[in-house]
C-alpha cells in the first residue's frame, strides 16, 4: 500500500509540474534550491554560489545552497530524489553520489540514472601525485623504480575513497607496492606526508599546493587525461609514463526524474553560459579544477560511463560494499 501511495504521489507531482509549465508559467519565478552533500563552506557550496552568481543574470533568480551532509552523500540524493520535478530543486552530484555508491553501498536507496534528469556537468577535478622532497624522486618513472627496488616499503596516505582508488590504479598499472596508511580526511594525511612519515600521496591539488610552494613536496603528475590549467607544467600520468591511467572526480547538476525538458534546457543554457565564460576559467584555475559543461544527453552518457568505470576501480582497489 505504501508503495502504491508513493507512486500516486509521484504521478501527481509529475502531472502538476508538466501542467504548470504547459500553461505558460514563467520559469523560474522563485529561487532554485541546490542540494549539496558536503558541509557548509565546502568546495561544492562555493562552486554552486559561483555558478549561481553568473546564472542569476539570465534566470533572474538566485541559486540557494541546501546542505544535506553525510559520509556517502545518500541523504542529499534521497532529498533531491523526493523533491517535486519542477526545476526548483537540483542536486550538485559528484563521483561518490552519482557513480561510486552504486558499487559501494548495498541496497542503495536511489538510482543515479533512473531517479534523476541530467542538466550539465560542472567540473572535472583531477588529483595530483606528490612525493616528499627529501626523496631522490623527480618523476613518475623514478617513483616506480624506487618502489620496485624497495618492495612494499614505501608508505602512502589515504584520506578518502578517491585517493585510495587513484593509488591502487597506479599500483595495478605499474606493479608498484607499498603500505597504505588510512586517515580521517586528506588534511590529516598531507600533514603526515609533510612531516616525513609518509612517502607519497595522490591528493587534491589545492591541498598539496601550499606545501609544494614551500618546497617540502614535489609534484610528479596529474591524475586526469588532460593537464590542469593552473599547473600546466605538470604532466598527466600518461605523459609521465603510465599508459592507460586516467582518474578524476567530477561535479554536475541533476534534477528529479520527470522534470520537464523545457525546464532542463533553460537551466542547462544558463549554467553552460557561466561555465564557458572567462570568469569560470579564472575561478577554475584558483580552485584547482577544470570548468566543464555538457548537454543533458552527454551528461547522461558520461554518468553511465562513470558508473562502469567505478565498477572497475572498486575491484582494483579492493573496496567492499557496505
Order of alpha helices (4+ residues) and beta strands (2+ residues): alpha-beta-alpha-beta-alpha-beta-alpha-beta-alpha-beta-alpha-beta-alpha-beta-alpha-beta-beta-alpha-alpha-beta-alpha
